[in-house]
Amino acid sequence: MWVDDRPWAGPNAASSATTDFEFRLRALERRVVDLQLTQRSQRRWRDKFRPTLFNAEQYPPRDWSMPAHYFASTLPPRPPTITIVTPSLDQGAFIERTIRSVLAQNYPSTRYIVQDGGSRDETRAILKAYEHDLSWTSERDDGQAHAINRGFAGSEGELMAWLNSDDLLLPGTLRYVASFFSEHPEVDIVYGQRLCIDSADKEIGRVILPAHDADVLKWVDVVPQETLFWRRRVWDKLGGLDQSFQYALDWDFILRAQLAGFRFYRLPRFLGCFRVHPRQKTARWPDISERETARLRERHIGRCVTPKEINRAIAPYLRRHVVTVRAYKLGLIRF
């Protein structure tokens, strides 16, 4: 049998040891809490300088509003005709809001066309209710690019754009874009900043871009499609959209326009809303997205590239993006 033959120091010694242990434990707990608070503070600081370019869901849903001057955009002396096509298929939950965002522009020279792919939901009934304000057709097609090409076929209009049936135009966009094109005849294609919204039209993010960078476009698509407008000469030169693309049709169009020498400009204004919801193709077609984007990079860069190469190539652009976002949040620049 083991016997502890150490001299007994009395009951106060045991109490003192326990007190010392508890003191050290509490000090350790305070140290852990301090470290956690420091890490959270560092994480919040890092988050301030983290790129948000590819992150649509940046914060909890909230109401959004635009500055007063968005609602007071003036018309150019001779307003150019703007033709907008909305491709649609079973988007009855959103398409009326899309339509109303176009009609609410109150732009006098708008030609609005909805090219529906034969929807089986409430879309046709909604289109019929607005048929005095727009042109529409509902028939089977071979995909989004085919629908857009059909919509523009035979149309007139000095300026052109397409708006997907779940996205929105922001107030005053058409007047602002028309004025810019009228004042800058040398510019062929424009795009702007993006507001991200959820299914209930609540704001969940703002994608803020630095000035246009032609080189970065070869590596990633940074142009918010719902904010893209171009002159008809671009469409005529390119011959419309490439119908072999299901996902990257807008990036292909942009890259071909850039290769053809057309001039781009990123406008200092939020022009449209990109809606995030479970049924959008961005969420449903990841494999198609990967194949088509790889195909475009190989075509325009000349070879297959790795994710590491992509990250390295776009790093300077991302740094400019972060600086632009911080300047916007600090009120140093306004859009």
QUIMOTA-V275539 format. One record per pair of residues at least 4 apart in sequence whose C-alpha atoms are under 7 Angstrom apart, sorted by the first residue. I is the first residue (numbers start at 0). GAP is how many residues later the second one is. Records with the same first field share a line. If there is no record, write none. Layout:
I->GAP ; GAP
This chain:
8->4
10->4
11->4
12->4
13->4
14->4
15->4
16->4
17->4
18->4
19->4
20->4
21->4
22->4
23->4
24->4
25->4
26->4
27->4
28->4
29->4
30->4
31->4
32->4
33->4
34->4
35->4
36->4
37->4
38->4
39->4
40->4
41->4
42->4
43->4
45->4
48->273
49->272
50->267 ; 270 ; 271
51->155
52->154 ; 155
55->140 ; 148 ; 149
56->147 ; 148
57->146 ; 147
58->145 ; 146
59->144
60->141 ; 142 ; 143
61->140 ; 141 ; 142
62->139 ; 140
63->138 ; 139
65->4
67->4
68->4
69->101 ; 102
70->100 ; 101
72->99 ; 102 ; 103
73->101
74->4 ; 100 ; 104
75->102 ; 103 ; 106
78->30 ; 99
79->29 ; 78 ; 79 ; 98
80->28 ; 29 ; 76 ; 77 ; 78
81->27 ; 28 ; 29 ; 75 ; 76 ; 77 ; 78
82->27 ; 28 ; 29 ; 73 ; 74 ; 76 ; 77 ; 78
83->27 ; 28 ; 29 ; 76 ; 77 ; 78 ; 79
84->27 ; 28 ; 29 ; 30 ; 63 ; 66 ; 67 ; 76 ; 77 ; 78
85->27 ; 28 ; 29 ; 76 ; 77 ; 78 ; 79
86->27 ; 28 ; 29 ; 57 ; 60 ; 61 ; 77 ; 78
87->27 ; 28 ; 29 ; 77
88->27 ; 28 ; 29 ; 30
89->29 ; 30 ; 31 ; 33
90->4 ; 32 ; 74 ; 75
91->29 ; 30 ; 31
93->4 ; 71 ; 72
94->4 ; 70 ; 71
95->4 ; 30
96->4
97->4 ; 67 ; 68 ; 69 ; 70
98->4
99->4
100->4 ; 67 ; 68 ; 69
101->67
104->66 ; 67 ; 69
106->67 ; 68
111->22 ; 23
112->21 ; 22 ; 23 ; 38
113->21 ; 22 ; 23
114->21 ; 22 ; 23 ; 32 ; 36
115->21 ; 22 ; 23
116->21 ; 22 ; 23 ; 24
117->20 ; 21 ; 22
118->4 ; 5
121->4
122->4
123->4
124->4
125->4
126->4 ; 9
129->4
130->4
140->5 ; 6
141->4
142->4 ; 103
143->4 ; 102
144->4 ; 96 ; 97 ; 98 ; 104
145->4 ; 97
146->4
147->4
148->4 ; 91 ; 92
157->73 ; 74
158->70 ; 71 ; 72 ; 73
159->69 ; 70 ; 71 ; 72
160->67 ; 68 ; 69
162->4 ; 63
165->109
166->59 ; 106 ; 107 ; 108
167->104 ; 105 ; 106
168->4 ; 102 ; 103 ; 104
169->101 ; 102 ; 103
171->4
172->4 ; 98
173->4
174->4
175->4
176->4
177->4
178->4
179->4
180->4 ; 6
186->76 ; 77 ; 78
187->42 ; 43 ; 74 ; 75 ; 76
188->40 ; 41 ; 42 ; 74 ; 75 ; 76
189->38 ; 39 ; 40 ; 74 ; 75 ; 76 ; 77
190->32 ; 36 ; 37 ; 38 ; 74 ; 75 ; 76
191->35 ; 74 ; 75 ; 76 ; 77 ; 78 ; 79
192->14 ; 15 ; 16 ; 76 ; 77 ; 78
193->12 ; 13 ; 14 ; 30 ; 76 ; 77 ; 78 ; 79 ; 80
194->10 ; 11 ; 12 ; 75 ; 77 ; 78 ; 79
195->7 ; 8 ; 9 ; 10 ; 77 ; 78 ; 79
196->4 ; 5 ; 6 ; 7 ; 76 ; 77 ; 78 ; 79
197->4 ; 5 ; 6 ; 77 ; 78 ; 79
198->76 ; 77 ; 78
207->117
208->112
209->110 ; 111 ; 114
210->55
211->53 ; 54
212->4
215->4 ; 98
216->4 ; 5
217->79 ; 82 ; 83
218->78 ; 91
220->30
223->4
224->25
225->46 ; 48
226->44 ; 45
229->4
231->4
232->4
233->4 ; 23
234->4 ; 5
240->8 ; 12
241->7
244->4
246->41 ; 42
247->4 ; 41 ; 44 ; 45
248->4
249->4
250->4
251->4 ; 44
252->4
253->4
254->4
255->4
256->4 ; 5
257->4
267->67
268->66
269->65
277->5
278->4 ; 5
279->4
280->4
281->4
284->4
285->4
286->4
287->4
288->4
289->4
290->4
291->4
292->4
293->4
294->4
295->4
296->4
297->4 ; 5 ; 6
304->4
305->4
306->4
307->4
308->4
309->4
310->4
313->4
314->4
315->4
316->4
317->4
318->4
319->4
320->4
321->4
322->4
323->4
324->4
325->4
326->4 ; 5 ; 6
327->4 ; 5 ; 6
